[in-house]
Amino acid sequence: MESNFPKCQKCDIGILIPLSDYGRDGASIRYKAWVCTNPDCGFHLRIDNGEVSIGKDIGQSFK
């Protein structure tokens, strides 16, 4: 299966890749976030409770 993911519009170097997660009730959420593969770029966007967050600081989760 080959997928063509979009090029990052911020750095024009990396590719945006999708990340999935699980909801509160354990249901899978496909493509909850998109992250640039260029570590120097750091661009990302995600969906939380129906709201789209773009480019907030990336930090380590301690959950």
C-alpha positions in Angstrom: 0.0 0.0 0.0 1.6 3.2 -1.1 0.4 6.6 0.3 1.3 10.0 -0.9 1.3 12.4 2.0 1.4 16.2 1.5 4.6 18.2 1.6 4.9 20.6 4.6 3.9 24.1 3.6 5.9 25.7 6.4 9.4 24.3 5.7 8.9 22.9 2.2 11.4 20.1 3.2 9.4 17.6 5.3 6.3 15.6 4.7 3.2 15.7 6.8 2.5 12.3 8.3 -0.7 11.4 10.1 -0.8 10.1 13.7 -3.7 8.3 15.3 -4.9 8.0 18.9 -7.7 6.5 21.0 -10.6 8.4 22.4 -11.9 8.4 26.0 -14.1 5.4 25.3 -11.3 3.5 23.6 -12.5 4.1 20.1 -9.7 4.7 17.6 -9.4 8.2 16.1 -7.6 8.1 12.7 -5.5 11.1 11.8 -5.9 12.9 15.0 -2.7 14.8 14.3 -0.4 15.6 11.4 3.3 16.2 12.0 6.2 17.4 9.8 8.9 14.8 9.4 11.6 17.6 9.4 12.7 17.8 13.1 14.0 21.4 12.6 10.6 22.5 11.4 8.3 21.3 14.2 5.0 22.1 12.4 2.0 20.1 13.6 -1.7 20.3 13.8 -4.1 18.2 15.9 -7.8 17.9 16.6 -9.0 18.0 20.3 -12.6 17.9 21.1 -13.5 19.1 17.7 -11.1 22.0 17.7 -8.0 22.2 15.5 -4.8 23.3 17.2 -1.9 24.5 14.9 1.7 24.9 16.0 1.4 24.9 19.7 4.6 23.9 21.6 5.4 20.2 21.4 6.2 18.7 24.8 6.7 15.4 26.4 3.6 13.7 27.8 3.9 12.3 31.3 0.7 10.3 31.2 
